[in-house]
Amino acid sequence: MKINERIKELRKERKESQVKVAEAVGITPRQYQRFEAGEQKPGFDNFCALADHFGVSLDYLAGRTDKR
């Protein structure tokens, strides 16, 4: 599973909007939309912030493992 698919899945599980996630991790809603659409990959700081927000490991977020 790719990063964009993983963050979309996690966001929907938590019933959060793209805007809410973007605000929580300190990025613009448009930038988050690009991450979810697969148009752009998050930089390291944003990648870490997303993992922290969703309460998962970096490996899970990157699709390297299915263990959260």
C-alpha positions as semicolon CSV with decimal commas, in nm:
position;residue;x (nm);y (nm);z (nm)
1;M;0,000;0,000;0,000
2;K;0,128;0,347;-0,084
3;I;0,158;0,642;0,153
4;N;-0,131;0,827;-0,009
5;E;-0,362;0,527;0,025
6;R;-0,257;0,475;0,386
7;I;-0,323;0,833;0,497
8;K;-0,659;0,838;0,322
9;E;-0,758;0,512;0,491
10;L;-0,648;0,639;0,833
11;R;-0,828;0,971;0,788
12;K;-1,153;0,799;0,693
13;E;-1,126;0,557;0,987
14;R;-1,109;0,858;1,219
15;K;-1,389;1,034;1,030
16;E;-1,177;1,346;0,988
17;S;-1,184;1,593;0,703
18;Q;-0,877;1,672;0,497
19;V;-0,887;2,024;0,643
20;K;-0,884;1,893;0,999
21;V;-0,583;1,669;0,935
22;A;-0,399;1,949;0,758
23;E;-0,457;2,186;1,050
24;A;-0,349;1,920;1,300
25;V;-0,015;1,864;1,128
26;G;0,047;2,228;1,038
27;I;0,014;2,226;0,659
28;T;-0,231;2,378;0,414
29;P;-0,537;2,179;0,312
30;R;-0,418;2,190;-0,051
31;Q;-0,084;2,039;0,043
32;Y;-0,258;1,758;0,230
33;Q;-0,486;1,700;-0,071
34;R;-0,174;1,660;-0,286
35;F;-0,039;1,399;-0,043
36;E;-0,365;1,201;-0,053
37;A;-0,392;1,227;-0,432
38;G;-0,037;1,097;-0,470
39;E;0,072;1,415;-0,648
40;Q;0,334;1,491;-0,383
41;K;0,507;1,291;-0,111
42;P;0,538;1,440;0,235
43;G;0,880;1,559;0,347
44;F;1,031;1,401;0,656
45;D;0,885;1,651;0,904
46;N;0,535;1,619;0,759
47;F;0,572;1,242;0,737
48;C;0,655;1,230;1,109
49;A;0,371;1,469;1,194
50;L;0,121;1,253;1,004
51;A;0,240;0,937;1,180
52;D;0,210;1,111;1,518
53;H;-0,136;1,245;1,435
54;F;-0,267;0,906;1,332
55;G;-0,082;0,721;1,610
56;V;0,101;0,483;1,378
57;S;0,464;0,400;1,303
58;L;0,653;0,548;1,011
59;D;0,689;0,198;0,863
60;Y;0,312;0,150;0,874
61;L;0,250;0,487;0,714
62;A;0,502;0,406;0,440
63;G;0,335;0,072;0,373
64;R;0,640;-0,128;0,481
65;T;0,442;-0,321;0,743
66;D;0,082;-0,385;0,835
67;K;0,161;-0,355;1,206
68;R;0,046;-0,015;1,326
